[in-house]
Amino acid sequence: MSSASASRFEQRVKQSPLFIVFEGIDGSGTTTQSKRLFERLQEDGHDVVLTREPGGTPLAERIRDLVLDPDAGDVDHRTELLLYGASRRQHVAELIAPSLASGKPVISDRYAASTVAYQGIGRGLGVDLANAVNDIAVADTTPDLTICLDVPVDVSLQRRHRRGGRQDRLEKAGSSLQQAVRQAFLDMSIASQDWFLIDAVTTADAIHDQIWSHLHERFAAFPFRK
């Protein structure tokens, strides 16, 4: 590596790239908004990584196919939890942590909080068990900001019906699971200063504008911390 290249690398690392996560129940718009933020940053000339969970790497995507397969039958809740944990560990080790270390901001459509909400609360396994699995999977790779998109369960259902396609295992679990998950996300949003809660019952443009404004207000050198 040339001295000039080394200098640019050191500058990127010193800038501390942000790790931003989108959370919310199914149909809340996490995929749409994470993609819009990624595309806008790309247009501004930033080298940004967009990823998702479960998935994000070849192995993690294969686990995604398993854990969300509606034909998988009656999957034990602890099995589900461990599969998500395995997918996340590979995702962090192979993509997220190396990207951040090289100076690239990372945007993820879902992350560890989804395990707390869906498996810990929604499946009734408990927050402590969900956090224990997350601790192994995540290590010290934690988000700088989690953006929570909140919609009522009936709105989520309407959006998913309009979207069409085959429902995955979690979507087929019913409204009671989604309601428990929604409340879990709301509780986490209230409890942490590292979360930003948005009422997502509005247009995609309006939501994106809120996110963009908040990120610039919160981080002086967005998409870097400083």
Secondary structure, DSSP 8 states (H G I E B T S, - for coil): --HHHHHHHHHHHHT-B-EEEEE-STTSSHHHHHHHHHHHHHHTT---EEEESS-SSHHHHHHHHHHH-TTS-S--HHHHHHHHHHHHHHHIIIIIHHHHHTT--EEEES-HHHHIIIIIIISSS-HHHHHHHHHHHHTT---SEEEEEE--HHHHHHHHHHH-S---TTGGG-HHHHHHHHHHHHHHHHH-TTEEEEE-SS-HHHHHHHHHHHHHHH-TBTTB--
